[in-house]
Amino acid sequence: MKERYEKTFLALGTMNTIWACGNNSRRAVSAAADRIMDIHSRMSAYEEESDVALINSSAGLSPQEIHPDTYALLERSLRFSELTDGAFDVTVRPLTSLWGIGKNKDYIPDENEVAAALKLVGYRDLLLDKGRCTAFLRKPGMSVDLGGIAKGYAADEVRRILLEHGIGSALVNLGGNIVTVGLREEGLPWQVGIQNPMSPRGGYIGTIEAEDKAVVTSGSNERFFVKDGVRYHHILNPRTGYPAESGLLSVTAVCCSSTDADALTTALFVSGTASAMQLLGSFGAQAVFVTEGGDIFLTEGLANSFIRS
């Protein structure tokens, strides 16, 4: 009988669970967990000695040499920022810090505060030097935040490590960033639940059959508050400085890369469905959209794998 091993732990600001089945599963999962902690130590904005903290504390002062992993993910983040015309912006941290949704109870910044923070957001002011492996923010007060893409990157790294250890069946859940490896033990596809953004946590609008896929959801139900009849959620539009108003409650992306899916869901939630097909096509991705009216829209590639609840 094949060995099965599961590990759950806290990193990257969320709970992470790795389950694997294979003759080397304990060693594989342990190595994957170590890799996540390594990524956390370099890319978390909350770790004082991380690459990200170093870049942010040196904004407007001097370029900082960083680890190649961090550099590569920043480079990839800039590519997403360019492709989405700033709907995904790795320099959005001044705005997220200002709003503090999920931390500052029911706080709504005034127009002047938002305008001041917006002046510190702009991916074009993040300068990367590949030869020196450095990153530099042009303006004092600017800051980067890899929270919208680092979990996806970590999930891809977990999959790579599991495969290198010969694992043929695994399920990775990094705070809702799901990666499936192979099939379930019984030879059937994994069933990944898509959360219903209109119901309490635990409810699903349906499931997606997934084999060797990443499934990532961004939704306005994760962190929000209602004040004076207005709902404020944590997914901010880097162009306006306010919670995104795209007519969507959630976006789920399905593709081979969890890194891509992580960034895509944020960008699509901000920009809406108007240019979704072109963006999804650029990454070979499929998507599930839930609108504020409760309608569910699927891209064509999910017609046979999405099962409504």
PLY file of the C-alpha trace (Angstrom):
ply
format ascii 1.0
element vertex 309
property float x
property float y
property float z
element edge 308
property int vertex1
property int vertex2
end_header
0.00 0.00 0.00
1.28 3.46 -0.90
2.23 5.84 1.87
-0.08 8.82 2.51
1.00 11.93 4.34
-0.64 15.25 5.15
0.72 18.42 6.73
-1.10 21.60 7.75
0.75 24.73 8.82
0.63 28.54 8.81
2.61 30.58 6.26
2.05 33.40 3.77
-0.70 34.73 6.00
-2.90 31.66 5.65
-3.35 27.99 6.54
-1.70 25.59 4.14
-2.41 21.89 3.67
-0.44 19.47 1.52
-1.74 15.91 1.07
0.23 13.38 -0.94
0.06 9.72 -1.80
3.19 7.89 -2.83
6.09 5.84 -1.56
8.02 8.98 -0.68
5.16 11.15 0.47
6.40 12.14 3.95
9.74 13.32 2.64
8.12 15.05 -0.34
5.57 16.94 1.75
8.21 17.97 4.29
10.45 19.30 1.52
7.52 21.18 -0.02
6.58 22.72 3.34
10.18 23.85 3.85
10.07 25.52 0.44
6.90 27.42 1.38
8.55 28.70 4.55
11.55 29.76 2.46
9.28 31.73 0.13
7.48 33.26 3.11
10.73 34.46 4.67
11.73 36.26 1.46
8.42 37.52 0.09
6.21 38.37 3.05
5.80 42.12 3.57
5.41 41.43 7.28
8.80 39.79 7.80
11.26 42.51 8.83
14.23 40.98 7.02
12.41 39.82 3.89
13.34 41.00 0.41
9.99 42.77 0.16
10.49 44.61 3.46
13.97 45.64 2.30
12.65 47.02 -0.99
9.86 48.92 0.77
12.07 50.44 3.46
14.47 51.65 0.75
11.81 53.22 -1.48
13.07 56.44 -3.03
16.54 55.86 -1.57
18.46 53.08 -3.28
18.11 49.83 -5.26
18.33 46.68 -3.17
19.86 43.36 -4.13
17.35 40.56 -3.65
17.17 36.80 -4.03
16.69 35.53 -7.62
13.36 33.95 -6.60
11.98 37.28 -5.45
13.37 39.05 -8.49
11.75 36.51 -10.85
8.36 36.89 -9.19
8.57 40.68 -9.25
9.46 40.49 -12.94
6.46 38.24 -13.54
4.26 40.59 -11.52
5.28 43.51 -13.71
4.35 41.47 -16.77
0.86 40.94 -15.31
0.61 44.62 -14.45
1.43 45.56 -18.04
-0.89 42.97 -19.60
-3.80 44.07 -17.40
-3.11 47.80 -17.71
-2.72 48.02 -13.95
-5.77 46.02 -12.90
-3.18 43.86 -11.17
-0.55 46.14 -9.64
2.22 44.82 -7.43
2.67 48.31 -5.90
-0.88 48.51 -4.51
0.22 48.15 -0.88
-0.19 51.85 0.10
-3.89 51.49 -0.70
-4.40 48.14 1.03
-2.62 49.49 4.10
-4.80 52.60 4.09
-8.09 50.72 3.90
-7.00 47.84 6.14
-10.15 45.88 5.35
-10.31 42.94 7.70
-8.04 44.78 10.17
-9.36 48.34 10.61
-12.98 47.87 11.62
-15.37 49.60 9.20
-12.80 52.27 8.33
-13.48 54.33 5.20
-10.66 56.72 4.27
-11.61 60.15 2.97
-10.98 61.32 -0.59
-7.77 63.13 0.30
-6.30 60.05 1.94
-7.15 57.90 -1.07
-5.72 60.48 -3.47
-2.46 60.65 -1.49
-2.13 56.84 -1.46
-2.89 56.65 -5.20
0.13 58.83 -5.89
2.26 56.06 -4.39
0.77 53.31 -6.58
2.18 52.66 -10.03
3.97 49.59 -11.29
5.99 51.67 -13.77
7.85 53.12 -10.79
9.21 49.71 -9.81
12.58 49.41 -11.51
14.28 46.03 -11.87
17.90 45.46 -12.86
18.38 41.87 -13.98
22.16 42.06 -14.21
22.48 43.21 -10.61
19.34 41.40 -9.39
18.06 44.57 -7.76
14.68 46.22 -7.25
14.00 49.91 -6.66
10.86 51.94 -5.97
11.23 55.47 -7.31
9.17 57.33 -4.69
9.51 57.38 -0.89
6.42 55.80 0.64
5.86 53.35 -2.20
5.69 49.65 -1.34
5.28 46.36 -3.12
3.10 43.49 -1.96
3.39 40.02 -3.46
0.30 38.82 -1.59
-1.69 38.66 -4.83
0.70 36.22 -6.48
3.07 34.63 -3.93
0.65 31.90 -2.83
0.23 30.88 -6.45
3.98 30.77 -6.93
4.39 28.74 -3.74
1.72 26.26 -4.87
3.54 25.77 -8.18
6.76 25.15 -6.27
5.01 22.57 -4.10
3.80 20.73 -7.19
7.31 20.79 -8.68
8.82 19.31 -5.53
6.15 16.62 -5.20
6.68 15.53 -8.79
10.45 15.46 -8.32
9.87 13.07 -5.41
7.79 10.77 -7.60
4.40 11.69 -6.15
1.62 10.88 -8.60
-1.42 11.89 -6.54
-1.64 15.00 -4.36
-3.84 17.88 -3.33
-2.37 21.24 -2.35
-4.45 23.93 -0.65
-2.66 27.17 0.18
-5.42 29.29 1.64
-7.79 28.51 -1.23
-5.13 28.30 -3.94
-5.72 24.73 -5.05
-3.32 22.60 -7.07
-4.09 19.01 -8.01
-1.43 16.49 -8.94
-2.60 13.57 -11.04
-5.81 11.79 -10.11
-7.27 10.70 -6.79
-6.20 7.29 -5.48
-9.23 5.61 -7.04
-8.29 6.98 -10.46
-10.96 9.69 -10.65
-10.42 13.46 -11.11
-10.24 15.67 -8.04
-13.44 17.53 -7.19
-12.66 21.14 -6.29
-15.50 23.11 -4.73
-16.15 26.67 -5.92
-17.37 28.77 -3.03
-20.71 30.51 -3.26
-19.92 34.21 -2.64
-23.54 34.82 -1.62
-23.58 32.33 1.26
-21.57 31.77 4.44
-18.23 30.02 4.10
-18.68 26.37 3.26
-21.42 26.76 0.64
-20.61 25.97 -2.99
-22.03 26.97 -6.34
-20.54 23.83 -7.85
-17.43 21.76 -8.31
-14.76 21.49 -10.98
-13.19 18.21 -12.00
-9.45 18.84 -12.01
-6.43 16.76 -12.99
-3.01 18.46 -12.91
-4.67 21.86 -12.66
-4.58 24.98 -10.50
-7.91 26.37 -9.29
-7.90 29.81 -7.65
-10.81 32.01 -6.58
-10.94 35.70 -5.68
-14.18 36.94 -4.16
-15.65 39.91 -2.35
-16.92 37.65 0.44
-13.45 36.91 1.83
-13.02 40.20 3.73
-15.67 42.93 3.72
-17.92 45.14 5.81
-21.19 46.97 5.24
-21.61 50.57 6.39
-24.59 52.82 5.73
-25.91 50.23 3.31
-22.72 50.15 1.22
-20.58 47.01 0.97
-16.80 47.52 1.05
-14.58 44.56 0.17
-10.81 43.98 0.18
-10.13 43.75 -3.58
-9.12 47.30 -4.44
-8.95 48.85 -7.87
-5.40 50.25 -8.17
-6.65 52.81 -10.68
-9.34 54.37 -8.47
-8.17 53.57 -4.94
-11.55 52.13 -3.98
-12.99 48.58 -3.80
-13.46 47.26 -7.33
-16.89 47.76 -8.90
-16.93 45.35 -11.82
-20.33 43.79 -11.24
-18.71 40.56 -10.03
-18.85 38.75 -6.69
-16.16 36.21 -7.51
-13.84 34.95 -10.22
-12.33 31.48 -10.37
-9.46 30.78 -12.75
-8.45 27.30 -13.87
-5.16 26.69 -15.65
-1.87 24.82 -15.43
-0.07 27.53 -13.44
-1.22 28.56 -9.99
0.94 31.69 -10.26
-0.97 32.76 -13.37
-4.34 31.84 -11.86
-3.60 33.84 -8.69
-2.84 37.06 -10.57
-5.58 36.50 -13.15
-8.39 36.28 -10.59
-7.43 39.62 -9.07
-7.09 41.33 -12.45
-10.37 39.91 -13.75
-12.24 40.84 -10.59
-11.05 44.43 -10.99
-11.54 44.78 -14.74
-14.70 42.66 -15.16
-15.70 40.44 -18.04
-15.27 42.91 -20.91
-11.70 41.90 -21.80
-11.70 38.60 -19.94
-11.54 36.26 -22.91
-8.47 37.89 -24.38
-6.64 37.86 -21.06
-7.62 34.28 -20.26
-6.56 33.19 -23.73
-3.09 34.66 -23.18
-2.55 32.11 -20.40
-4.57 29.18 -21.69
-6.92 29.63 -18.74
-10.63 29.05 -18.14
-12.85 30.85 -15.66
-16.08 30.86 -13.65
-17.68 34.26 -13.01
-20.39 34.96 -10.41
-22.13 38.30 -10.91
-23.71 40.57 -8.31
-27.05 39.42 -9.66
-26.23 35.83 -8.81
-25.69 34.65 -12.38
-22.94 32.14 -13.13
-20.96 32.31 -16.37
-18.45 29.72 -17.55
-15.88 29.87 -20.29
-16.38 27.21 -22.93
-13.52 25.00 -21.74
-15.27 24.27 -18.43
-18.57 23.13 -19.92
-17.81 19.45 -19.30
-15.92 19.74 -16.01
-18.07 22.13 -13.97
-20.90 20.53 -12.01
-23.45 22.91 -10.49
-24.59 22.29 -6.92
0 1
1 2
2 3
3 4
4 5
5 6
6 7
7 8
8 9
9 10
10 11
11 12
12 13
13 14
14 15
15 16
16 17
17 18
18 19
19 20
20 21
21 22
22 23
23 24
24 25
25 26
26 27
27 28
28 29
29 30
30 31
31 32
32 33
33 34
34 35
35 36
36 37
37 38
38 39
39 40
40 41
41 42
42 43
43 44
44 45
45 46
46 47
47 48
48 49
49 50
50 51
51 52
52 53
53 54
54 55
55 56
56 57
57 58
58 59
59 60
60 61
61 62
62 63
63 64
64 65
65 66
66 67
67 68
68 69
69 70
70 71
71 72
72 73
73 74
74 75
75 76
76 77
77 78
78 79
79 80
80 81
81 82
82 83
83 84
84 85
85 86
86 87
87 88
88 89
89 90
90 91
91 92
92 93
93 94
94 95
95 96
96 97
97 98
98 99
99 100
100 101
101 102
102 103
103 104
104 105
105 106
106 107
107 108
108 109
109 110
110 111
111 112
112 113
113 114
114 115
115 116
116 117
117 118
118 119
119 120
120 121
121 122
122 123
123 124
124 125
125 126
126 127
127 128
128 129
129 130
130 131
131 132
132 133
133 134
134 135
135 136
136 137
137 138
138 139
139 140
140 141
141 142
142 143
143 144
144 145
145 146
146 147
147 148
148 149
149 150
150 151
151 152
152 153
153 154
154 155
155 156
156 157
157 158
158 159
159 160
160 161
161 162
162 163
163 164
164 165
165 166
166 167
167 168
168 169
169 170
170 171
171 172
172 173
173 174
174 175
175 176
176 177
177 178
178 179
179 180
180 181
181 182
182 183
183 184
184 185
185 186
186 187
187 188
188 189
189 190
190 191
191 192
192 193
193 194
194 195
195 196
196 197
197 198
198 199
199 200
200 201
201 202
202 203
203 204
204 205
205 206
206 207
207 208
208 209
209 210
210 211
211 212
212 213
213 214
214 215
215 216
216 217
217 218
218 219
219 220
220 221
221 222
222 223
223 224
224 225
225 226
226 227
227 228
228 229
229 230
230 231
231 232
232 233
233 234
234 235
235 236
236 237
237 238
238 239
239 240
240 241
241 242
242 243
243 244
244 245
245 246
246 247
247 248
248 249
249 250
250 251
251 252
252 253
253 254
254 255
255 256
256 257
257 258
258 259
259 260
260 261
261 262
262 263
263 264
264 265
265 266
266 267
267 268
268 269
269 270
270 271
271 272
272 273
273 274
274 275
275 276
276 277
277 278
278 279
279 280
280 281
281 282
282 283
283 284
284 285
285 286
286 287
287 288
288 289
289 290
290 291
291 292
292 293
293 294
294 295
295 296
296 297
297 298
298 299
299 300
300 301
301 302
302 303
303 304
304 305
305 306
306 307
307 308
